[in-house]
Amino acid sequence: MRKHWIDNLRWVSVLLVLFYHVIYFYNNKGVFGGIGGFGPYPECPQYQDVVMYILYPWFMQLLFLLAGVSARYALDKYDSRTWFKARTRKLLVPATVGLFVFQWMVGYFNTVVAARDGVFEGVPAVVKYMVMAISGIGPLWFIQDLWLFSLILLAVRRLDGRNRLYDACGRAFGGKRGIVWIILLGIIFWAAEQLLIRHPRPESADGLFNLYKPLFYIVPFLMGYFIFARDEVQEQLGKAWKPLLACAVAACTVLVATTFGQDNTTPQYLGSPLNCLYGWLACLAMMAWFKAKFNSTNAFAGYAARSGFGLYILHYAVIASLGFMMKTYTTLPPWAMYAILTAAVFTVTPLLYELLRRIPFIRWAVLGEKK
């Protein structure tokens, strides 16, 4: 029987990513990938940026965790070769070939400021195109990480050939006191966050390492595969959804109240105990809440579950193009830019997805779909 709550939680998380990036694009802290805010930082705080403080500590971690759960279910159904071949088409093709077919348009807006400064003066067009394609990765770092983790998972499965680790996790976290051990997994969550480079060097790849965070994100992915894919663990969460949700809301309130105004993307902020506590409690609370209350589907939820991956792939092109044009060439007030960009990302992106999925080569290269 299909677990609709997992599908629902995944597509809801994707929609939150879309809204987050609307706010992120106009953040005033100079974070890479944004165009800048509407006043100097920190003199002019943007209170709408509170969305970043609420969502960033947990929603990507949750997506990796759900990916680990789904990988377990898929590998119970398909052999490793078939599964990994499908993963390569779905993840690696859009994150490599798709850069040169579609995502270069995102890269154009990432490099337009550099072009204004004369960086690309005299540079051949083919070189500009290559730079735009590579810099158009944007949110696709997620699927690049996920493909790498899928490859690592096959090696881990070979080492755990008789499912001894998987069965041990069931005994440890699925018992009567399992919820206590599940919450204490947050210590591992915090420890993994400490593996970020605390003081990245501008002239190095340290910033990219901190963006991809492979040593951190593989932790929730493997937790999903070995622990949260088990029915008894999911039952433990479902029974505790009210206290988990209350604790997550309390932790969020304290975090926002005490840290708003700080750069919430720095390694120091991300590795703080309070940020990690809230992030872990939010992951558990969302899984518990959806397990208890949203294990059903309808026509809209079914469509959202099927199209969520494509919306994630395409949405930043809509945000980067329209967001840049409005801020550069109009005098619209900030609230209008946010409203228009939010409406566009939730309407234009699905329309763009429906268009591209009907073009055979584009469907394969950009969305990783065969049919």
SULSUL-V741100 format. One record per run of one state. SS is the DSSP state (hx for helix, st for strand, lp for the rest). FROM is the first residue (numbers start at 1). LEN is the number of residues. If there is no record, write none. Layout:
BEGIN
{{SS:FROM:LEN} {SS:FROM:LEN}}
END
This chain:
BEGIN
{{lp:1:3} {hx:4:22} {lp:26:21} {hx:47:9} {lp:56:3} {hx:59:19} {lp:78:2} {hx:80:37} {lp:117:8} {hx:125:11} {lp:136:2} {hx:138:22} {lp:160:4} {hx:164:10} {lp:174:4} {hx:178:7} {lp:185:1} {hx:186:8} {lp:194:12} {hx:206:7} {lp:213:1} {hx:214:15} {lp:229:2} {hx:231:9} {lp:240:1} {hx:241:19} {lp:260:7} {hx:267:4} {lp:271:2} {hx:273:21} {lp:294:5} {hx:299:31} {lp:330:4} {hx:334:23} {lp:357:3} {hx:360:8} {lp:368:4}}
END
